[in-house]
Amino acid sequence: MTERKPDMKPMPVPSSRFVRAAKLGGLASSIAGSVMAEGAKSLARGQRPVMSDLLLTPQNALKVADKLAQMRGAAMKMGQLMSMDAGEMLPPELSQIMARLRAEAHFMPPAQLKKVLIAAWGPDFLKHFKKFDVHPIAAASIGQVHRAWTKDGRDLAIKVQYPGVRKSIDSDVDNVATLMKISGLVPKGLDIAPMLEEAKRQLHEEADYEREGKYLALFGQLKENSADFTVPALHADLTTREVLAMSFVEGVPIESLETAPQAERDRVMRLIVDLIFRELFDYRLMQTDPNFANFRYDPATGRVILLDFGATREFPEAFADRYRRLLRAGLDDDMTGVRDAAREIGFLHAEMPEDLEALLLEMFRMSVEPLRQPGFYDFGQNDLALRMRDESLALQSHRHHFRFPPVDSLFLQRKFGGVYLLATKLRARIDLRNVVESWL
């Protein structure tokens, strides 16, 4: 969940699938109009317009970010994932605009909020509360969070799902996929149908707050005796499919550690990095959403607060074992072992051209540089993301041979990428090799 920003404002969530489709259709038409206008300007200047330059403009990125932030729901969630996954591939001015989707969300006006709560708890729901703050303390893509105090003395954070989210997931995903195609973010000829089906499945799971409550309680048990992590407690009596009740835990955004002493930044990021490998190799259960807002920090105790378990994924033991072999080979710079493990996982396949396989292996070798480096890796003083971006441009010539790897690996890689970005933002210094080897 994101902190409430000054420019957030109450704005009704469009809950009808027809209205949501019309809004996205209008956005596509607006972008098409911008492309035609800019193309005409280029021709008037005697320049031959390039379609990718016409599509990926700050004006078009702003239109997309603003419209998805207004709509919320699966449309905004898809935009967040696009901005996270493609952020390093976009020019800085576009990346900054799309990053707004990870930091901003408007919230439901009180009248719409009341309708949702009546549907979940009944018309006399206020009898349970001493106070219910109608102004949210946070708002995100699928729901917003309110603080409430019950008459029996509980201090709660109540996550309320936006109306119509679940019913509009499939159409939102299809419509945003169309925007991705016309924007040039998806290579022509790439079959994204399997990924879209998985995105729909995942979003339906995230929109089931009873399911999220189950994983919230499970992670609470796993971290019950931890001195380093805090997980809010589930309050099942007030939890439904559309409303999730949990204990309120005081904390600040994890990004606020940017100004903390170096030693504290390093300690916190080491905890988070170690948590990823514990989730993969010990729990085989991972919260895969890389949004920074899913981590908070308690200055009083130094603990990391873990939030939002809607995107929790269980990994088979065989999958974890394959990743263990892949990382072991990567640490040893054993590229034959890396290739064999990558084929087992599904990153590489038998029909893949040799030059494409060689390129992907080199990109993996580059990605594990921080793990191979002896001693401390300085996330604040490296150009790895830029080098990876430059290397990935060569993939465009191989787009006809692209295949999506198994979805488990995609969600895992997304979490790895999100934590890498957080460590870079905090300019952390971590002995990554030491952390990883302890799990291998």
Backbone torsions as a table, in degrees:
resi	resn	phi	psi	omega
1	MET	NA	146.4	-178.6
2	THR	-97.2	150.8	174.7
3	GLU	-65.7	145.8	178.4
4	ARG	-69.1	125.3	-177.8
5	LYS	-99.6	157.4	-179.6
6	PRO	-59.1	-31.3	-176.7
7	ASP	-89.7	2.3	171.3
8	MET	-70.6	143.8	179.5
9	LYS	-147.1	157.0	177.8
10	PRO	-65.7	130.6	-179.2
11	MET	-151.0	119.8	-178.1
12	PRO	-55.7	141.7	177.2
13	VAL	-85.8	122.4	175.8
14	PRO	-65.9	116.3	-172.3
15	SER	-101.5	-14.1	179.8
16	SER	-81.6	134.9	178.0
17	ARG	-61.9	-36.0	179.6
18	PHE	-63.8	-46.1	-179.0
19	VAL	-64.7	-42.0	-179.4
20	ARG	-64.2	-42.5	178.3
21	ALA	-63.4	-39.8	180.0
22	ALA	-64.2	-39.5	179.5
23	LYS	-64.9	-42.6	178.8
24	LEU	-70.0	-36.1	175.5
25	GLY	-63.0	-39.9	176.6
26	GLY	-63.8	-35.9	177.5
27	LEU	-64.5	-43.9	179.2
28	ALA	-61.0	-41.6	179.1
29	SER	-64.4	-39.4	179.7
30	SER	-64.2	-41.6	178.5
31	ILE	-65.0	-42.6	178.8
32	ALA	-59.9	-40.1	177.0
33	GLY	-63.1	-39.6	177.5
34	SER	-63.4	-40.7	179.3
35	VAL	-61.4	-45.0	-179.6
36	MET	-63.6	-41.5	-178.9
37	ALA	-65.5	-45.5	-179.7
38	GLU	-67.5	-36.3	177.9
39	GLY	-63.0	-40.7	178.4
40	ALA	-64.0	-39.4	178.1
41	LYS	-62.3	-42.1	179.9
42	SER	-63.2	-43.8	179.4
43	LEU	-63.2	-38.2	179.7
44	ALA	-64.6	-28.3	178.1
45	ARG	-86.9	3.7	-179.4
46	GLY	78.5	18.7	-179.5
47	GLN	-106.2	146.0	176.7
48	ARG	-87.0	116.1	-176.0
49	PRO	-68.7	142.8	176.2
50	VAL	-105.7	124.0	-172.1
51	MET	-57.0	-43.4	-178.2
52	SER	-62.6	-35.1	178.3
53	ASP	-69.7	-33.1	179.8
54	LEU	-72.7	-35.2	-177.5
55	LEU	-78.2	-47.1	-174.0
56	LEU	-90.3	72.1	178.3
57	THR	-111.8	156.4	176.1
58	PRO	-57.3	-36.8	-179.1
59	GLN	-63.6	-43.6	-179.4
60	ASN	-69.7	-39.2	177.9
61	ALA	-61.8	-38.5	179.2
62	LEU	-65.9	-41.3	177.8
63	LYS	-60.0	-45.8	-178.6
64	VAL	-63.9	-47.8	-177.3
65	ALA	-61.8	-44.9	-178.3
66	ASP	-65.5	-43.5	-177.5
67	LYS	-66.9	-42.7	-179.6
68	LEU	-67.9	-35.3	177.8
69	ALA	-65.6	-33.9	177.2
70	GLN	-70.1	-38.5	-174.6
71	MET	-77.1	-36.3	-175.4
72	ARG	57.4	-161.1	179.7
73	GLY	68.8	-155.2	-175.9
74	ALA	-64.8	-30.7	179.1
75	ALA	-61.4	-46.7	179.2
76	MET	-68.4	-38.5	179.1
77	LYS	-60.5	-43.5	177.5
78	MET	-61.9	-40.7	178.0
79	GLY	-63.2	-38.0	176.9
80	GLN	-61.0	-44.5	-179.1
81	LEU	-66.3	-39.5	176.7
82	MET	-59.8	-45.4	-176.4
83	SER	-68.1	-33.3	179.0
84	MET	-72.4	-46.4	-174.5
85	ASP	-76.1	-32.2	-175.1
86	ALA	-105.1	-1.2	-173.6
87	GLY	-55.4	-42.2	-178.7
88	GLU	-74.4	-14.5	-178.9
89	MET	-90.7	-12.5	-176.6
90	LEU	-95.0	155.4	171.8
91	PRO	-57.7	151.5	-174.8
92	PRO	-53.9	-41.2	-176.8
93	GLU	-66.8	-33.5	177.3
94	LEU	-74.3	-40.1	-179.8
95	SER	-61.5	-39.3	-179.9
96	GLN	-65.4	-38.7	179.4
97	ILE	-67.3	-47.4	-178.8
98	MET	-66.2	-27.2	178.1
99	ALA	-64.7	-19.3	177.3
100	ARG	-59.2	-29.0	-179.7
101	LEU	-66.6	-23.4	178.6
102	ARG	-88.1	-8.3	-173.3
103	ALA	-121.2	-12.2	-173.3
104	GLU	-130.6	142.1	168.6
105	ALA	-156.3	136.2	173.5
106	HIS	-77.7	174.0	-176.7
107	PHE	-131.6	160.7	-179.5
108	MET	-66.2	140.5	171.3
109	PRO	-68.7	157.1	-175.6
110	PRO	-53.1	-37.9	-178.1
111	ALA	-63.2	-41.6	178.8
112	GLN	-70.8	-38.4	176.4
113	LEU	-58.2	-44.4	-178.0
114	LYS	-60.4	-41.5	179.4
115	LYS	-60.9	-41.8	-179.7
116	VAL	-64.7	-43.9	-178.0
117	LEU	-69.1	-35.9	176.0
118	ILE	-63.6	-41.5	179.0
119	ALA	-63.3	-33.3	-177.5
120	ALA	-85.2	-40.3	-170.2
121	TRP	-116.3	-10.5	-176.7
122	GLY	98.8	163.6	-173.5
123	PRO	-67.7	-19.9	-178.2
124	ASP	-105.2	31.4	-174.4
125	PHE	-60.7	-28.2	-176.3
126	LEU	-67.0	-13.5	179.6
127	LYS	-66.0	-18.5	179.8
128	HIS	-83.3	-13.7	-168.2
129	PHE	-116.6	140.9	169.8
130	LYS	-79.2	-36.7	177.5
131	LYS	-154.9	137.6	175.2
132	PHE	-132.1	112.6	-177.3
133	ASP	-79.0	114.4	-177.7
134	VAL	-75.1	-13.2	176.4
135	HIS	-89.4	118.3	-174.8
136	PRO	-67.6	147.2	174.3
137	ILE	-87.0	-13.0	179.2
138	ALA	-160.6	153.6	177.7
139	ALA	-144.4	141.3	-178.2
140	ALA	-138.8	-159.1	-171.7
141	SER	-75.9	-38.3	-173.5
142	ILE	-104.5	-24.5	-178.7
143	GLY	-159.0	175.8	177.3
144	GLN	-129.5	158.7	-172.3
145	VAL	-115.8	134.1	178.2
146	HIS	-121.0	148.3	174.1
147	ARG	-95.7	138.2	-177.5
148	ALA	-146.8	150.2	178.1
149	TRP	-121.3	123.3	-178.9
150	THR	-83.9	162.8	-179.8
151	LYS	-69.8	-19.1	176.9
152	ASP	-92.9	14.2	168.6
153	GLY	94.9	12.4	-179.7
154	ARG	-91.5	137.7	176.2
155	ASP	-101.7	111.0	-168.7
156	LEU	-120.0	154.4	165.4
157	ALA	-109.5	121.9	-175.5
158	ILE	-111.1	114.6	178.0
159	LYS	-93.1	123.3	-175.5
160	VAL	-115.3	124.8	-178.1
161	GLN	-77.5	141.0	177.1
162	TYR	-65.3	143.4	-178.9
163	PRO	-66.8	142.0	176.8
164	GLY	80.9	-2.0	-176.4
165	VAL	-59.1	-51.1	-174.0
166	ARG	-65.0	-41.5	-177.5
167	LYS	-68.9	-24.0	-175.1
168	SER	-99.8	2.5	-175.0
169	ILE	-58.2	-52.2	-174.6
170	ASP	-61.9	-46.1	-179.4
171	SER	-68.5	-37.6	177.6
172	ASP	-60.1	-46.2	-179.0
173	VAL	-61.7	-45.4	180.0
174	ASP	-62.3	-41.9	-177.9
175	ASN	-70.6	-38.8	177.5
176	VAL	-68.9	-34.8	176.3
177	ALA	-60.1	-37.8	176.7
178	THR	-63.5	-42.0	176.4
179	LEU	-61.7	-40.1	179.5
180	MET	-62.3	-38.5	-179.3
181	LYS	-68.3	-46.8	-177.2
182	ILE	-71.5	-19.1	178.9
183	SER	-82.6	-10.5	-179.2
184	GLY	85.7	4.1	178.6
185	LEU	-73.9	-19.2	177.5
186	VAL	-110.3	123.0	179.1
187	PRO	-60.4	141.0	177.5
188	LYS	-61.6	140.1	178.4
189	GLY	88.4	-11.0	179.9
190	LEU	-79.5	125.7	179.6
191	ASP	-81.7	105.2	-178.3
192	ILE	-100.5	5.6	-177.5
193	ALA	-57.2	-45.4	179.3
194	PRO	-61.0	-37.5	-179.7
195	MET	-69.8	-36.3	178.8
196	LEU	-66.2	-40.3	177.9
197	GLU	-63.4	-39.3	178.7
198	GLU	-68.6	-38.1	177.8
199	ALA	-61.9	-41.3	178.5
200	LYS	-63.2	-45.2	-179.8
201	ARG	-60.7	-45.0	-179.0
202	GLN	-63.7	-41.7	-178.4
203	LEU	-69.6	-34.8	174.7
204	HIS	-62.7	-37.4	177.4
205	GLU	-66.9	-43.1	-179.5
206	GLU	-65.2	-26.7	-179.6
207	ALA	-84.4	1.1	177.4
208	ASP	-101.4	95.8	-174.9
209	TYR	-70.1	-22.3	174.7
210	GLU	-67.7	-39.2	175.2
211	ARG	-64.3	-45.4	178.4
212	GLU	-60.4	-39.6	178.7
213	GLY	-60.5	-36.3	178.0
214	LYS	-61.4	-44.4	-179.4
215	TYR	-75.2	-31.7	173.6
216	LEU	-58.7	-46.1	179.5
217	ALA	-66.3	-37.6	-179.0
218	LEU	-66.8	-44.9	177.4
219	PHE	-66.1	-32.6	175.7
220	GLY	-61.5	-38.8	176.2
221	GLN	-67.6	-42.0	-178.5
222	LEU	-64.7	-31.9	-177.3
223	LYS	-106.8	15.7	-173.9
224	GLU	-57.9	-39.1	-177.0
225	ASN	-105.6	17.6	-178.0
226	SER	-77.8	137.7	175.3
227	ALA	-90.1	-6.1	-172.9
228	ASP	-112.1	-22.0	-174.7
229	PHE	-127.6	148.7	174.0
230	THR	-126.1	134.4	175.5
231	VAL	-122.5	127.9	178.3
232	PRO	-58.0	151.0	178.9
233	ALA	-85.4	137.6	176.5
234	LEU	-74.1	138.5	172.5
235	HIS	-115.1	91.7	-170.2
236	ALA	-66.5	-26.8	-175.3
237	ASP	-67.8	-20.5	179.2
238	LEU	-112.0	9.4	-177.8
239	THR	-98.6	131.8	175.1
240	THR	-131.0	-173.0	178.9
241	ARG	-66.0	-25.4	-178.0
242	GLU	-108.5	-9.1	-178.0
243	VAL	-133.1	130.8	179.3
244	LEU	-119.1	122.3	179.6
245	ALA	-107.5	130.6	179.7
246	MET	-144.9	163.9	178.3
247	SER	-68.3	144.0	176.6
248	PHE	-79.5	129.0	179.7
249	VAL	-120.1	122.5	-178.8
250	GLU	-70.4	134.8	178.1
251	GLY	-172.1	175.2	179.1
252	VAL	-124.1	160.3	178.1
253	PRO	-56.3	142.6	-179.1
254	ILE	-61.7	-29.5	179.9
255	GLU	-66.6	-18.3	179.2
256	SER	-64.5	-14.6	177.2
257	LEU	-71.9	-4.8	178.0
258	GLU	-53.6	-31.8	-177.8
259	THR	-99.6	4.1	-179.9
260	ALA	-76.1	161.6	175.4
261	PRO	-56.2	150.5	-177.8
262	GLN	-54.9	-41.7	-176.7
263	ALA	-62.1	-36.9	-179.7
264	GLU	-73.2	-39.5	176.2
265	ARG	-60.7	-43.0	-179.5
266	ASP	-64.3	-43.2	-177.6
267	ARG	-63.4	-45.9	-177.7
268	VAL	-65.0	-43.4	-178.9
269	MET	-69.4	-32.8	175.8
270	ARG	-63.8	-39.7	177.5
271	LEU	-60.4	-43.6	-177.1
272	ILE	-69.3	-41.5	178.1
273	VAL	-63.8	-44.8	178.9
274	ASP	-61.9	-35.2	179.9
275	LEU	-61.9	-39.5	179.4
276	ILE	-56.9	-48.0	-177.2
277	PHE	-71.5	-30.8	175.1
278	ARG	-66.5	-42.1	178.0
279	GLU	-61.8	-40.3	-177.0
280	LEU	-74.6	-48.3	-170.5
281	PHE	-97.4	-22.5	-178.2
282	ASP	-104.8	-60.4	-179.5
283	TYR	-74.8	-31.0	-168.5
284	ARG	50.8	41.6	-176.6
285	LEU	-150.3	119.0	-172.6
286	MET	-134.4	136.6	167.7
287	GLN	-80.4	108.4	-167.3
288	THR	-94.3	-0.8	-179.7
289	ASP	-78.6	118.9	-174.8
290	PRO	-84.6	5.7	-177.8
291	ASN	-57.6	130.7	179.9
292	PHE	-56.1	-32.5	-175.1
293	ALA	-65.8	-11.0	178.5
294	ASN	-81.2	-4.5	170.7
295	PHE	-117.6	133.6	170.7
296	ARG	-129.2	173.5	-172.7
297	TYR	-134.5	134.8	177.9
298	ASP	-102.4	102.8	-177.6
299	PRO	-61.6	-27.1	-176.6
300	ALA	-71.0	-33.9	-176.6
301	THR	-114.1	-14.3	-175.5
302	GLY	76.6	10.7	-178.6
303	ARG	-85.4	151.4	172.2
304	VAL	-92.6	129.7	179.7
305	ILE	-96.2	127.3	-179.1
306	LEU	-101.3	129.1	-176.7
307	LEU	-130.7	162.1	167.3
308	ASP	63.0	91.0	-177.2
309	PHE	-107.9	22.7	179.2
310	GLY	-66.7	-30.2	-178.1
311	ALA	-97.4	24.5	-179.8
312	THR	-67.8	138.4	-176.3
313	ARG	-133.0	136.2	176.0
314	GLU	-95.2	135.2	-178.8
315	PHE	-109.4	135.0	175.1
316	PRO	-64.7	153.0	-179.9
317	GLU	-60.5	-38.4	-179.6
318	ALA	-62.7	-36.8	178.7
319	PHE	-64.6	-45.8	178.9
320	ALA	-61.9	-38.5	179.5
321	ASP	-65.0	-39.8	178.2
322	ARG	-63.8	-40.6	178.9
323	TYR	-68.0	-34.3	177.3
324	ARG	-61.9	-44.0	178.2
325	ARG	-65.0	-39.5	179.3
326	LEU	-62.3	-46.3	-179.1
327	LEU	-68.6	-37.9	178.7
328	ARG	-61.3	-46.4	179.0
329	ALA	-64.3	-38.6	178.6
330	GLY	-64.1	-41.2	177.8
331	LEU	-63.3	-35.8	-178.9
332	ASP	-85.2	0.5	-175.2
333	ASP	55.2	37.0	179.2
334	ASP	-95.1	89.6	-172.6
335	MET	-71.0	-25.8	173.8
336	THR	-66.4	-43.2	176.6
337	GLY	-65.1	-38.1	177.2
338	VAL	-61.6	-45.3	-178.6
339	ARG	-62.2	-43.9	-179.1
340	ASP	-63.3	-44.3	-179.5
341	ALA	-67.9	-39.1	179.8
342	ALA	-64.7	-34.0	175.9
343	ARG	-69.5	-38.6	178.0
344	GLU	-63.1	-40.9	-178.8
345	ILE	-71.1	-35.3	-178.9
346	GLY	114.2	5.8	175.8
347	PHE	-67.6	-35.3	177.9
348	LEU	-114.4	153.7	178.4
349	HIS	-142.0	164.5	-170.5
350	ALA	-63.7	-32.8	-177.2
351	GLU	-83.7	1.5	-176.6
352	MET	-73.6	130.7	176.7
353	PRO	-58.9	149.4	-176.4
354	GLU	-60.5	-39.9	-177.3
355	ASP	-68.5	-33.8	176.5
356	LEU	-69.3	-41.5	177.3
357	GLU	-60.9	-42.8	179.5
358	ALA	-62.8	-39.0	179.7
359	LEU	-65.4	-44.3	-179.6
360	LEU	-66.4	-37.8	177.5
361	LEU	-65.0	-39.0	178.7
362	GLU	-67.3	-36.4	177.6
363	MET	-66.4	-38.5	176.8
364	PHE	-65.7	-42.8	179.4
365	ARG	-58.5	-38.4	178.2
366	MET	-68.1	-40.1	-175.4
367	SER	-66.9	-25.7	-179.7
368	VAL	-95.5	10.1	174.7
369	GLU	-52.2	-46.1	-179.7
370	PRO	-61.1	-29.1	-179.3
371	LEU	-79.5	-33.4	-177.9
372	ARG	-77.0	-24.7	-174.4
373	GLN	-65.8	125.2	175.9
374	PRO	-71.3	143.8	-179.4
375	GLY	80.0	-156.4	-171.6
376	PHE	-84.8	135.2	174.8
377	TYR	-99.4	126.8	-177.0
378	ASP	-95.3	103.9	-179.4
379	PHE	-68.4	-22.6	-179.0
380	GLY	-83.0	-9.4	-177.1
381	GLN	-130.5	63.9	177.9
382	ASN	-152.3	157.5	179.5
383	ASP	-119.0	25.4	-175.1
384	LEU	-59.5	-45.4	-178.1
385	ALA	-60.0	-40.4	179.5
386	LEU	-68.1	-40.7	178.3
387	ARG	-66.0	-37.8	176.7
388	MET	-65.1	-38.7	178.1
389	ARG	-62.7	-46.3	179.8
390	ASP	-61.9	-41.1	-179.7
391	GLU	-66.2	-36.3	-176.9
392	SER	-69.1	-21.1	178.1
393	LEU	-60.9	-29.8	179.2
394	ALA	-67.7	-18.0	179.2
395	LEU	-68.7	-21.1	-177.2
396	GLN	-58.7	-34.6	-178.9
397	SER	-72.8	-11.2	-179.1
398	HIS	-110.7	16.5	-171.3
399	ARG	-61.4	-25.3	-179.3
400	HIS	-72.3	-13.5	-179.6
401	HIS	-104.7	5.1	-179.9
402	PHE	-65.4	141.2	169.2
403	ARG	-139.1	138.7	175.9
404	PHE	-72.3	129.2	174.9
405	PRO	-69.5	172.8	178.9
406	PRO	-53.0	144.1	-172.8
407	VAL	-63.4	-31.9	178.0
408	ASP	-57.1	-43.2	-178.3
409	SER	-69.3	-33.4	178.1
410	LEU	-64.5	-44.8	179.8
411	PHE	-66.9	-36.6	178.0
412	LEU	-66.0	-45.5	179.9
413	GLN	-63.2	-35.4	178.3
414	ARG	-63.0	-40.6	179.3
415	LYS	-67.8	-42.6	176.2
416	PHE	-56.2	-46.5	-178.7
417	GLY	-62.8	-40.9	179.7
418	GLY	-64.2	-40.8	179.3
419	VAL	-69.1	-35.7	176.1
420	TYR	-61.1	-43.9	179.5
421	LEU	-63.7	-39.0	178.7
422	LEU	-65.7	-43.4	179.0
423	ALA	-62.4	-36.1	177.9
424	THR	-67.8	-41.4	179.8
425	LYS	-63.0	-38.3	-179.1
426	LEU	-85.9	-2.2	179.8
427	ARG	52.0	47.3	-176.8
428	ALA	-77.7	156.2	174.1
429	ARG	-125.6	117.5	-172.8
430	ILE	-136.0	140.9	171.1
431	ASP	-81.1	82.2	-174.2
432	LEU	-65.6	-36.7	-179.6
433	ARG	-59.9	-41.3	179.1
434	ASN	-63.2	-41.5	-179.8
435	VAL	-64.3	-48.6	-174.7
436	VAL	-67.6	-43.2	-176.8
437	GLU	-63.1	-27.3	178.4
438	SER	-66.4	-19.2	178.9
439	TRP	-102.2	-7.3	-176.6
440	LEU	-102.0	NA	NA
